[in-house]
Amino acid sequence: MNYAYADCFFCGGNVKESKMPRDVWRNGRLLVIEDVPTGVCCQCGEKYVRPEVAKAIDHLLETTQSAPRTIKVDVYALPELEKDAA
């Protein structure tokens, strides 16, 4: 059963629940939690996580010793952009 979200705070669009991955930075490490129930605005794409879901993620990360799998993530650095001449 999906949670009934309020309209989007930013654009007023309809928010529907979808399960999607969520990235979390903890102690300098990027962690990915899959299948997170997330409200997604159908109009602007803004995402919402309910407080109880955020607490469940925190609990999972505090009590789980190791992740069931690991993925490789490429990291890029964007070079400094040139300033426009005024």
C-alpha positions as CSV (number, residue, x, y, z in Angstrom):
1,M,0.0,0.0,0.0
2,N,1.4,3.4,-1.0
3,Y,1.5,6.3,1.4
4,A,-0.7,9.3,0.5
5,Y,1.7,12.3,0.2
6,A,0.7,16.0,0.3
7,D,1.1,18.0,-2.9
8,C,4.6,19.1,-3.8
9,F,5.9,21.9,-1.6
10,F,7.8,23.5,-4.5
11,C,5.4,23.3,-7.5
12,G,2.1,22.0,-6.1
13,G,2.2,18.9,-8.3
14,N,0.9,15.4,-7.4
15,V,3.4,13.3,-5.4
16,K,3.3,9.5,-6.0
17,E,5.3,6.9,-4.1
18,S,7.9,4.8,-5.9
19,K,10.7,2.5,-4.7
20,M,14.1,3.8,-5.7
21,P,17.7,3.8,-4.6
22,R,18.9,6.5,-2.2
23,D,22.5,7.5,-1.8
24,V,23.7,8.4,1.7
25,W,27.1,9.8,2.6
26,R,28.3,8.5,6.0
27,N,31.8,8.9,7.5
28,G,33.1,10.0,4.1
29,R,31.7,6.9,2.3
30,L,29.0,6.7,-0.3
31,L,26.4,4.1,0.6
32,V,23.4,3.1,-1.6
33,I,20.2,1.8,-0.1
34,E,17.9,0.1,-2.6
35,D,14.1,0.0,-2.7
36,V,13.5,3.0,-0.6
37,P,9.8,4.2,-0.6
38,T,10.1,7.7,-1.9
39,G,7.5,10.3,-2.8
40,V,8.3,11.7,-6.3
41,C,6.5,14.8,-7.7
42,C,5.0,14.0,-11.1
43,Q,5.5,17.6,-12.2
44,C,9.0,18.7,-11.1
45,G,10.6,15.5,-9.9
46,E,11.2,16.6,-6.3
47,K,11.8,13.7,-4.0
48,Y,10.4,13.2,-0.4
49,V,11.4,10.6,2.2
50,R,9.0,10.2,5.2
51,P,10.6,10.5,8.6
52,E,9.9,6.9,9.5
53,V,11.7,5.8,6.3
54,A,14.7,8.0,7.2
55,K,14.8,6.5,10.7
56,A,14.6,3.0,9.2
57,I,17.6,3.8,6.9
58,D,19.6,5.1,9.9
59,H,18.8,2.0,11.9
60,L,19.8,-0.3,9.0
61,L,23.2,1.5,8.7
62,E,23.8,1.5,12.5
63,T,23.0,-2.2,13.0
64,T,24.2,-3.9,9.8
65,Q,27.9,-5.0,9.9
66,S,28.5,-5.2,6.1
67,A,26.6,-4.5,2.9
68,P,25.3,-7.6,1.0
69,R,27.1,-6.4,-2.1
70,T,29.5,-3.7,-3.3
71,I,29.5,-1.7,-6.6
72,K,32.3,0.3,-8.2
73,V,31.6,4.1,-8.6
74,D,33.6,6.3,-11.0
75,V,34.5,9.8,-9.6
76,Y,35.1,12.8,-11.8
77,A,36.4,16.3,-11.0
78,L,35.0,19.2,-12.9
79,P,37.7,21.6,-14.0
80,E,37.2,25.2,-12.9
81,L,35.1,27.1,-15.4
82,E,36.4,30.3,-17.1
83,K,34.8,33.5,-15.8
84,D,32.8,35.5,-18.3
85,A,34.5,38.7,-19.4
86,A,32.2,41.6,-18.5
